[in-house]
Amino acid sequence: MNRARLRDLGIKIGSYPVGNNNAITDVPGILVGQVTVIRDEPAVTRTGVTVIVPRDGAIGKNHAFAGFHRYNGCGEMTGIHWLEETGLLSSVIAFSNTFSVGMVRDALSEFSFKHLDHYGPFILPVSAETYDGWLNDLSGPGLMKDHVFQALETAKSGPVDEGNVGGGTGMICYGFKGGIGTSSRIIQTDTGTYTLGVLVQANHGDRSQLRVDGIPVGIEIGENVIPIPGKDPPQLSSILIAIATDAPLLSDHCRRLAQRAVNGLARTGGFGLNMSGDLILAFATGNNLPLESKGVIPLSGMLPHNQMDPFFEAVVEAVEESILNAIIAAETLTGAWGHIAYEIPLDLLVKIVKGVRN
């Protein structure tokens, strides 16, 4: 369960309405599965995996237009060369930790061969990572293949747990405990009404830069108030961002959407440190692209580029809110070697924001 979400505190980001769950799962057909691995023997393990499953699992046989943006490249996301070559997403997306990214990729491949009704015989899975080695002892037996299978098998629609869960279990954000966060927006255009959803794995940022709806909260809640984890984690700061929409976007639209996500990151205070892996993937399920089609694939439509501005605004709002949800939902966690990442104090956060707003 989430400790809280941003809107529970009376803080609202932007002007676009949110979906029923204010989560990436508000986009029809998007499922999320998460497995959290917490144990102290034989090594202190604080890690997990989060999977995003498009098209109710049928993404392997009904691809989706997609685009990718690398804001800073000290990170890994597999399958991206092929995604950029074709403009298509053809696999589940998995977020985990740096030392598990290869194993997770292999597990996604193995899972696909066990479910050929949803996948073809060829797959280049999308597996991405951020570094959790300050709270998680990477020398021990951490995330396993069976954990990935479990996340895939239990993926569901509806509310999404945030904070210390799944791939976000061992993550630190702006010097507070971070992790998984999500949000959504409903967009009205001349073409129709669409949903856009975002999910982030937030493990980035310098405390002094943190902004909440433009307010410099990180300066107010300094190290003298809440201790900042050791000086190494901020230098190893990264964020993964997945964007989904049911709008009829093509690959170029998706790439443009992924680029705008950086503005949402910047609004919270992130600016892409040298040792940061800031990787963003956007995909759209508004057109069906069946793998087994033998002829020309008819598209249901293409959103005109002159109607993209609301999507650009919505993705900025949803990324900003997702990052803040990740921090607000997260709880203080003690990890390997006695390292502690502290939760952001919600009462103080609300006091600061209300003090400025009033």
C-alpha positions as CSV (number, residue, x, y, z in Angstrom):
1,M,0.0,0.0,0.0
2,N,1.1,3.6,-0.7
3,R,2.0,5.7,2.3
4,A,0.3,8.6,0.5
5,R,0.1,10.2,-2.9
6,L,0.6,13.8,-3.9
7,R,-3.1,14.5,-4.2
8,D,-3.8,13.0,-0.8
9,L,-1.8,15.9,0.6
10,G,-4.0,18.5,-1.3
11,I,-1.3,19.3,-3.9
12,K,-2.4,19.2,-7.5
13,I,0.0,19.3,-10.5
14,G,-1.2,20.9,-13.7
15,S,-4.7,21.4,-15.1
16,Y,-5.5,18.2,-17.1
17,P,-7.9,15.7,-15.4
18,V,-6.5,12.4,-14.2
19,G,-7.8,8.9,-14.9
20,N,-9.7,6.7,-12.5
21,N,-6.5,5.4,-10.8
22,N,-4.2,8.3,-11.7
23,A,-1.8,5.6,-13.0
24,I,-0.4,4.2,-16.3
25,T,-3.0,1.4,-16.0
26,D,-5.7,4.0,-16.9
27,V,-4.6,3.5,-20.5
28,P,-6.7,0.6,-21.7
29,G,-4.9,-2.7,-21.9
30,I,-1.9,-1.7,-19.8
31,L,-1.0,-4.0,-16.9
32,V,1.6,-3.6,-14.3
33,G,3.2,-6.4,-12.2
34,Q,5.7,-5.9,-9.4
35,V,7.8,-8.2,-7.2
36,T,9.7,-6.9,-4.2
37,V,12.6,-8.8,-2.8
38,I,13.4,-8.0,0.9
39,R,15.7,-10.4,2.8
40,D,18.7,-10.2,5.2
41,E,20.3,-13.6,4.5
42,P,22.6,-14.7,3.0
43,A,23.0,-11.1,2.0
44,V,21.0,-8.0,2.6
45,T,18.7,-7.7,-0.4
46,R,16.6,-4.7,-1.2
47,T,15.5,-4.9,-4.8
48,G,12.8,-6.1,-7.2
49,V,11.3,-5.8,-10.6
50,T,8.4,-3.9,-12.2
51,V,7.0,-4.9,-15.5
52,I,4.7,-2.9,-17.8
53,V,2.6,-5.2,-20.0
54,P,0.9,-3.5,-23.1
55,R,-2.1,-4.8,-24.9
56,D,-3.1,-7.2,-22.1
57,G,0.0,-9.2,-22.8
58,A,-0.4,-9.5,-26.6
59,I,2.3,-6.9,-27.5
60,G,4.5,-9.6,-29.0
61,K,2.0,-10.3,-31.7
62,N,0.4,-6.9,-31.9
63,H,3.1,-4.3,-31.9
64,A,2.8,-0.7,-30.9
65,F,4.4,2.4,-32.4
66,A,7.1,3.7,-30.1
67,G,9.9,6.2,-29.6
68,F,12.9,6.5,-27.3
69,H,14.8,9.4,-25.9
70,R,18.2,9.3,-24.1
71,Y,18.6,12.4,-21.9
72,N,21.8,11.2,-20.4
73,G,23.3,7.8,-21.2
74,C,24.9,6.3,-18.1
75,G,22.4,3.5,-18.1
76,E,21.1,0.5,-20.0
77,M,17.8,-0.3,-21.8
78,T,18.0,-3.4,-24.0
79,G,16.2,-3.7,-27.3
80,I,16.4,0.0,-28.1
81,H,18.4,-0.4,-31.3
82,W,15.6,-2.4,-32.9
83,L,12.9,-0.2,-31.4
84,E,14.5,2.8,-33.0
85,E,15.1,1.0,-36.3
86,T,11.5,-0.1,-36.7
87,G,9.7,2.5,-34.6
88,L,7.9,-0.4,-32.9
89,L,7.6,-1.8,-29.4
90,S,7.3,-5.6,-29.5
91,S,7.8,-6.7,-25.9
92,V,7.0,-6.2,-22.3
93,I,9.0,-3.4,-20.5
94,A,10.8,-4.4,-17.3
95,F,12.5,-2.1,-14.8
96,S,15.0,-3.5,-12.3
97,N,18.6,-2.9,-11.0
98,T,21.9,-2.4,-12.8
99,F,23.3,-5.9,-12.1
100,S,20.0,-7.7,-13.0
101,V,19.2,-6.0,-16.3
102,G,20.7,-8.9,-18.3
103,M,19.0,-11.6,-16.3
104,V,15.7,-9.8,-16.6
105,R,16.2,-9.6,-20.4
106,D,16.8,-13.3,-20.6
107,A,13.8,-14.1,-18.3
108,L,11.5,-12.0,-20.6
109,S,12.8,-14.0,-23.6
110,E,12.2,-17.3,-21.9
111,F,8.7,-16.3,-20.8
112,S,7.9,-15.3,-24.3
113,F,8.7,-18.8,-25.6
114,K,6.4,-20.3,-23.0
115,H,3.6,-18.1,-24.2
116,L,3.8,-18.2,-28.0
117,D,0.1,-17.3,-28.3
118,H,1.2,-13.8,-27.3
119,Y,4.7,-13.7,-28.8
120,G,6.4,-14.7,-32.0
121,P,9.5,-16.8,-32.2
122,F,11.8,-13.7,-32.2
123,I,12.1,-11.1,-29.4
124,L,14.5,-8.4,-28.4
125,P,13.0,-7.5,-24.9
126,V,13.1,-4.1,-23.3
127,S,14.9,-4.4,-19.9
128,A,16.1,-1.3,-18.2
129,E,17.9,-0.4,-14.9
130,T,18.8,2.1,-12.3
131,Y,21.4,1.5,-9.6
132,D,20.3,0.3,-6.1
133,G,23.7,-0.8,-4.8
134,W,23.7,1.6,-1.8
135,L,20.8,-0.2,-0.1
136,N,21.1,-3.5,-1.8
137,D,24.1,-5.8,-1.5
138,L,24.8,-6.7,-5.1
139,S,27.2,-9.5,-4.2
140,G,24.4,-11.6,-2.9
141,P,21.7,-13.7,-4.6
142,G,19.2,-10.9,-5.4
143,L,16.6,-10.8,-8.1
144,M,16.0,-14.1,-9.7
145,K,14.3,-15.3,-12.9
146,D,11.3,-16.6,-11.0
147,H,10.7,-13.2,-9.6
148,V,10.4,-11.8,-13.1
149,F,8.0,-14.6,-14.1
150,Q,5.9,-13.9,-11.0
151,A,5.7,-10.2,-11.9
152,L,4.6,-11.1,-15.4
153,E,2.0,-13.6,-14.2
154,T,0.5,-11.3,-11.7
155,A,0.5,-8.1,-13.8
156,K,-2.9,-6.4,-13.6
157,S,-4.9,-3.2,-14.3
158,G,-6.1,-0.9,-11.6
159,P,-4.2,0.9,-8.8
160,V,-0.4,0.6,-8.9
161,D,1.7,0.4,-5.7
162,E,4.4,3.1,-5.5
163,G,7.5,3.9,-3.5
164,N,9.5,0.9,-2.1
165,V,8.1,-1.7,-4.5
166,G,9.3,-3.7,-7.5
167,G,12.3,-2.2,-9.3
168,G,12.0,0.9,-7.1
169,T,12.7,-1.0,-3.8
170,G,16.3,0.1,-3.3
171,M,16.1,3.5,-5.1
172,I,16.9,7.0,-3.7
173,C,15.5,10.2,-5.1
174,Y,16.6,13.7,-4.2
175,G,18.2,12.4,-1.1
176,F,15.0,10.8,0.1
177,K,13.8,7.3,-0.3
178,G,12.5,7.0,-3.9
179,G,11.2,4.3,-6.1
180,I,8.2,3.7,-8.4
181,G,5.7,6.4,-9.2
182,T,2.8,6.8,-11.6
183,S,0.2,9.2,-12.9
184,S,-2.2,9.7,-15.8
185,R,-4.0,12.5,-17.8
186,I,-7.1,12.6,-19.9
187,I,-6.7,14.6,-23.1
188,Q,-9.4,16.2,-25.2
189,T,-8.6,16.9,-28.8
190,D,-10.5,17.6,-32.0
191,T,-9.9,14.0,-32.9
192,G,-11.2,12.5,-29.7
193,T,-10.6,11.8,-26.0
194,Y,-7.4,9.9,-25.1
195,T,-5.6,8.7,-22.0
196,L,-1.9,9.2,-21.3
197,G,-0.1,7.4,-18.5
198,V,3.4,7.5,-17.0
199,L,5.4,5.2,-14.8
200,V,8.8,6.1,-13.4
201,Q,11.6,4.4,-11.5
202,A,13.0,7.4,-9.7
203,N,16.6,7.2,-8.4
204,H,18.0,10.6,-9.2
205,G,18.6,14.1,-8.0
206,D,20.3,16.4,-5.6
207,R,18.3,17.3,-2.5
208,S,18.9,21.0,-2.9
209,Q,17.3,20.9,-6.3
210,L,14.0,19.3,-5.4
211,R,10.9,21.3,-6.3
212,V,7.3,20.4,-5.5
213,D,5.0,22.4,-7.8
214,G,7.8,24.9,-8.2
215,I,8.4,25.3,-4.5
216,P,12.1,24.7,-3.4
217,V,11.2,22.0,-0.9
218,G,14.6,20.4,-1.0
219,I,16.3,23.6,0.4
220,E,13.8,23.8,3.2
221,I,14.2,20.1,4.2
222,G,17.9,20.1,4.2
223,E,20.4,17.6,5.6
224,N,20.1,19.3,9.0
225,V,16.4,18.2,9.0
226,I,16.5,14.8,7.3
227,P,19.9,13.2,6.8
228,I,21.0,12.7,3.2
229,P,22.4,9.2,2.3
230,G,26.1,9.0,1.8
231,K,27.6,11.2,-0.8
232,D,28.1,8.4,-3.4
233,P,24.4,7.7,-4.3
234,P,23.6,11.2,-5.7
235,Q,26.5,10.7,-8.2
236,L,24.9,7.5,-9.4
237,S,21.5,9.0,-10.0
238,S,19.1,7.8,-12.8
239,I,15.5,7.7,-13.8
240,L,13.5,5.5,-16.1
241,I,10.3,6.8,-17.6
242,A,7.7,4.8,-19.5
243,I,4.9,6.7,-21.3
244,A,1.8,5.0,-22.7
245,T,-1.2,6.3,-24.6
246,D,-4.2,4.9,-26.5
247,A,-4.0,7.8,-29.0
248,P,-3.3,7.0,-32.7
249,L,0.3,8.1,-32.6
250,L,3.1,7.0,-34.9
251,S,6.7,6.5,-34.0
252,D,7.7,10.1,-34.6
253,H,4.9,11.3,-32.4
254,C,6.1,8.9,-29.7
255,R,9.7,10.1,-30.0
256,R,8.6,13.7,-29.6
257,L,6.5,12.8,-26.6
258,A,9.5,11.1,-25.0
259,Q,11.6,14.2,-25.5
260,R,9.0,16.4,-23.7
261,A,9.1,14.1,-20.6
262,V,12.4,15.7,-19.7
263,N,10.5,18.9,-18.9
264,G,8.6,17.1,-16.3
265,L,11.8,15.8,-14.8
266,A,13.3,19.3,-14.8
267,R,10.2,20.7,-13.0
268,T,11.0,18.5,-10.1
269,G,14.7,19.6,-10.1
270,G,16.4,16.9,-12.3
271,F,18.9,18.1,-14.9
272,G,20.8,15.0,-16.0
273,L,24.0,14.5,-14.1
274,N,27.1,13.1,-15.8
275,M,26.7,9.7,-14.1
276,S,22.9,9.6,-14.6
277,G,21.0,7.2,-16.8
278,D,17.9,9.1,-17.9
279,L,16.1,6.9,-20.4
280,I,12.6,7.5,-21.7
281,L,10.3,5.2,-23.8
282,A,6.9,6.2,-25.1
283,F,4.5,4.0,-27.0
284,A,1.0,4.2,-28.4
285,T,-1.6,1.5,-28.8
286,G,-4.1,3.5,-30.9
287,N,-3.2,1.5,-34.0
288,N,-3.1,-2.3,-34.3
289,L,0.0,-3.8,-35.9
290,P,-0.5,-7.5,-36.1
291,L,2.7,-9.5,-36.6
292,E,1.1,-12.1,-38.7
293,S,-0.3,-9.7,-41.3
294,K,0.5,-10.7,-44.9
295,G,-0.4,-7.5,-46.6
296,V,-0.5,-3.7,-46.0
297,I,-1.6,-3.0,-42.5
298,P,-4.5,-0.5,-42.4
299,L,-4.2,2.1,-39.6
300,S,-7.1,3.4,-37.7
301,G,-5.7,6.9,-38.0
302,M,-2.9,9.3,-37.2
303,L,-3.2,12.2,-34.8
304,P,-2.2,15.4,-36.7
305,H,1.0,16.9,-35.3
306,N,-0.8,20.1,-34.8
307,Q,-2.9,18.4,-32.1
308,M,0.2,17.2,-30.2
309,D,0.5,20.2,-27.9
310,P,-2.0,18.9,-25.3
311,F,0.0,15.6,-25.2
312,F,3.2,17.5,-24.6
313,E,1.6,19.4,-21.7
314,A,0.0,16.3,-20.3
315,V,3.2,14.2,-20.3
316,V,5.1,17.0,-18.5
317,E,2.4,17.1,-15.8
318,A,2.2,13.3,-15.5
319,V,6.0,12.9,-15.3
320,E,6.3,15.6,-12.6
321,E,3.5,14.0,-10.6
322,S,4.8,10.5,-11.0
323,I,8.2,11.5,-9.6
324,L,6.6,13.2,-6.6
325,N,4.3,10.2,-6.0
326,A,7.4,8.0,-5.9
327,I,9.0,10.1,-3.2
328,I,5.8,10.7,-1.2
329,A,4.8,7.0,-1.2
330,A,8.2,5.7,-0.3
331,E,9.0,4.8,3.3
332,T,12.3,4.9,5.3
333,L,14.4,1.8,4.4
334,T,17.4,0.4,6.1
335,G,19.5,-1.7,3.8
336,A,23.0,-3.2,3.4
337,W,25.8,-2.2,5.7
338,G,23.3,-0.3,7.9
339,H,22.7,2.3,5.2
340,I,19.4,4.2,5.6
341,A,17.4,6.2,3.1
342,Y,14.8,8.3,4.9
343,E,11.3,9.1,3.8
344,I,10.3,12.7,3.1
345,P,8.3,14.0,6.1
346,L,4.8,14.6,4.8
347,D,3.6,17.0,7.4
348,L,6.6,19.3,6.8
349,L,6.2,19.0,3.1
350,V,2.6,20.2,3.3
351,K,3.5,23.0,5.7
352,I,6.1,24.3,3.3
353,V,3.8,24.2,0.3
354,K,0.9,25.7,2.1
355,G,3.1,28.4,3.6
356,V,4.2,29.5,0.2
357,R,0.7,29.2,-1.4
358,N,-1.0,31.1,1.4
